Amino acid sequence: MEKSADYLFTVSANHIFVYFRTFLLHVIEVSHNINDDEAIFPILQKIVGDQQWCLDIDMDFYSTQNPFKSMLGKTFHAIHELFRFKEESSLQKTLQQRKVQLSCLKSLCNGEKMSVESEPYFNELKSEIPDIYTVISEAKDSVISDEYITDLFYIGQQTELPHHLSSIDEIDVLLKKTTCLLKLLSKPVAITMARSEYDEYSSPATLDVVQRELLEIMKELYNIQVKSPD
């Protein structure tokens, strides 16, 4: 089994995923006009029909942030480019190059001796970013603890983490759209809601507002008793 910051895959018949299931994913783009949402009812009916279904709400949908941007400030873009990796001609070559890159950057972050395999990459990196030591130092000064040094490796992925801090008015519109959408469906057999509080992908400024309003929507739509956690 091989693991990268961007993907998990197997490259050998001897490495087999266990407890896996095949899913059919339907993506529906909802109109910006709340009143147009009824147009998707036939699509939802075709997908869900009379089947039992579970409602899973990710609060990051309403407002989300890239925590590294607030953590690193002006250093973010330099660090993002430093940890970015390029795709090679094959998945295996990409993974190997990524391992060399991360080994090199980890040695830099920890002040360790560079491995023989990492030296060519390091020399290439120094030619592209002459002030590489300053960038690394500023990044380490910006994080709040050593455990976040490892997290730096995840900001150089091929796609940048989403960052959209919604205003209260924007959140209100999204909540109304959620209500309209759920009214088109039958009552779910289970409801789960997820919030990214610890890693702060959910915006701390509006997270409690979003949760409170969602719980009120669940109470109103499904006539269930809900209680906010203390």
N, C-alpha and C positions, 0 to 999 in steps of 0.2 A: 504494500500500500504506500502510495506517495502522497505527500501533502505540500501544498504551496499556499501562500497568502490568498491566492485567488481561486484555487480549485482543489478538489480532492478527486483522485482518479487511481485506477489500477493499470499497471503496464505489463502485468504478467498473469498468465492463466492460473498460477499458483496462489495469487492474491485475489480472493473473492470477497465481494461485499456480502455482509450478512444482514438479515432483517431489513431487506430493501423492498420497496413496492414501486410499481409503475403508476404514475399519476398523469392524468390528462388535464392540462392547465388551460383554462379559458380566461382571457383578458378582455374586459369590456371597458371601453372609454366612455365615461359619463359626460354628458353635455355640460357646458358652463351655465346653461340656462336650466334652473331647477325644474321649470315647468315642462321641459322636454324629456324628462327622465322616464315618463311613461312609455316612451317609444322603445325602451329596452325591455319592457315587460315580456313580450313574446320570446326574446332571447333567453331571459332568466327562466321562463317556464320550460323552455326546451332543455335547458341545462339541468335544472333542479327537478322539475316535474312534481310528482307526488312523493319523491324520496325524502327521507329524513336528512337533515343537514345541520351542521354546526356553524355557529357564527364566531369568527375569530377577528378581533379588532386590534390593530397595531396603532397605538397612539402616536407613533412617529409620523403617521400619515398626515396628521393635522398640523404639526410643527416639528421640524427636526433640525438638528445642527451637527456639523462636523466638530466634535469636541477638540480635535487637534488644532483647529483654526483659532479657537479661543485660548487654548493652552500655549501655543507657540507664537501667536501674534504675527508680527512681521516676518518671523523666521520661517513660517509655515511653507511658503512657496519654494524657498531654497531647499528646505528639507524634503519637500515632496519631489522635487526634481532629483535630489541626491539618491533617494530610495526607489525611484522609478526604475522599472526594468523593461527591456525590449524583448519582443517575441522573436524567437529564432525560427529556423525552417521547420522544426518539428517540436512536439510537446516535450519529448525527452531532452532535447537540446536546451529548450527554454528553461526547464526545471533545473538542469545542471548549471546553467549560467546564473540562475537565480540563487542557487545554493552558494556559488562562489561569491556572488555579490553580497549576500547577507553575512557570510563568514567574514568578508573584508570589512563591512560596515560595523559588525559586532566587535571586531577587534579594535576598530577606531574608537567606538563608544566606550569600550572597557579599558583602553590603553594597553592592549595586549600586543604581542609580537605577531606580525602578519604571517600567515601560512604561505608556503611556497606556491600553492595553487592560486592564492589570492593576489600575489604580488603583481602579475601582469595587469589584472583588473584595476588594482590600486594605482599603478603608474598611469594608466589611461584616465582614471578618474581625476588624478591630480592635474593632468594637462587640461581637462575640461573645467575643473573647479579649483583654481589656484588657492583660494582661501578656504579649502575644505576643513581644515582644523578649526577655523573660527566658526564655521557653520555648525559643526558637531558640538563645539563648546557652548555656543549659544542655545542649541537645542537642549543640551543636558541641563543648562541653567534654567530653562523654561518649564521642565517637567517637575511634578511635585514629589516624585519618589522614584527609586531605581526601577521599580516594576514597570513604569511607563516607558523606560528606555526600549524595552522589547516591543511595546506598542508602536513605537516609531516605525517599525518595519512594515506596518500595515498601511501607512499613508502613501506608500509609493506604488499602489496597485495600478493596474491599467486604467481603471475608472475611479475617479475621485469620489469620496463619500458624499452623499447628498447633504446640502446645507440650505435650508429655507426656513427662516424664522418667521412664522406667520403672525400677522397682527391679530388682535382680538376680533376685528371685523371679518378677516379672512377665515379664521377658525369658526366663526358663527355660520358663515356660508357653507363650509364643509360639513358642519354638524347638521345643518338643515338638509343638505344633500344626502347625508347618511340616513336621516329619518325617512326621506322620500323613497330612498332605495329599499329600505327594510320593510316599508309598508307594502311593497309589491310582492313580498315573499311570505310564506307561512311562518309560523313560530318555530325557531330553531330548537333542537333537542338539547343543545348545550351552548353556553356562551362563555367565551374566554376573552380577556383583554390583557394586552401586554404593554408595559411601559419600560423604557430604557433609562432607568433612573441612575443606577450606579455608574454606568459609563457616560451618562449625560448626552446620549444621542437624542433623547427627548428633551426639549427645551425646558430647563428648570423654571423659567419665568412663567410659563403657561401650562405646565404639566398638570397641576392640580385642578385648574379650570377645565381642561379637556376631560379629565377623569370624572369630575363632578357632573358635567353636562351629559357625558355618555351614560352615566348611571341613571340620570333622570330620564333619558330617552328610553333606556331598557325598562324602567319602571312604567313609563307611560304606554309604550307599545305592547308590552307583554304582561302587564298587570302582575309583576313580580316584586317581591320585597328585596330591596338592595340596601347594602350598608357600606359606606365608605370605610376603608381601613383607617385605624387610628395613626 
